[in-house]
Amino acid sequence: MSEKAIEKVTVSRWDTAEFLDTQEDIDAYLQVASESGEARQITKALSNVAKARGMMDIAQKNRAYP
């Protein structure tokens, strides 16, 4: 039996908040979550938006965000 090399793959956690860059993104995201009608999904969306807004505030204070 021959041995095959195993290649290491690096993965990172998905963070939705990192992709909510504009108010339009946030509005669309919350709209889809609310349309699902699932409390868990709506709660997670609100949490992601709160995190994204916090990230935007930090970036704006450091002039890294327009």
C-alpha positions in Angstrom: 0.0 0.0 0.0 1.5 3.4 -1.0 1.3 6.4 1.3 -0.2 9.6 0.0 1.0 12.9 1.1 -1.5 14.8 3.2 -1.6 18.5 2.5 -2.5 20.8 5.4 -5.2 23.3 4.7 -5.7 26.4 6.8 -9.3 27.5 7.3 -10.7 30.4 9.3 -14.0 31.0 10.9 -16.6 32.8 8.8 -17.6 36.1 10.3 -20.7 37.6 8.6 -20.1 41.0 10.3 -16.9 41.4 8.3 -19.0 41.6 5.1 -21.7 44.0 6.3 -19.9 47.1 5.0 -22.7 49.5 4.1 -26.1 50.4 5.5 -27.6 48.8 2.3 -25.9 45.5 3.1 -27.2 45.6 6.6 -30.7 46.5 5.5 -30.8 43.6 3.0 -29.3 41.2 5.5 -31.9 42.1 8.2 -34.7 41.9 5.6 -33.8 38.3 4.6 -33.4 37.3 8.3 -36.8 38.7 9.1 -38.5 37.0 6.1 -37.3 33.7 7.4 -39.6 34.1 10.4 -37.1 32.1 12.5 -36.3 33.7 15.9 -32.8 32.2 16.0 -31.9 33.5 12.6 -33.2 37.0 13.4 -31.4 37.1 16.7 -28.1 36.0 15.0 -28.6 38.7 12.3 -29.1 41.4 14.9 -26.0 40.2 16.7 -24.0 40.3 13.5 -25.2 43.8 12.7 -24.3 45.1 16.1 -20.8 43.6 15.7 -20.5 45.1 12.2 -21.5 48.5 13.4 -19.0 48.3 16.2 -16.3 47.4 13.7 -17.4 50.3 11.5 -17.2 52.8 14.4 -13.6 51.6 15.2 -12.6 51.9 11.6 -14.1 55.4 11.3 -12.3 56.6 14.4 -9.0 55.3 12.9 -9.9 56.8 9.5 -9.7 53.4 7.9 -13.3 53.7 6.8 -14.9 56.5 4.7 
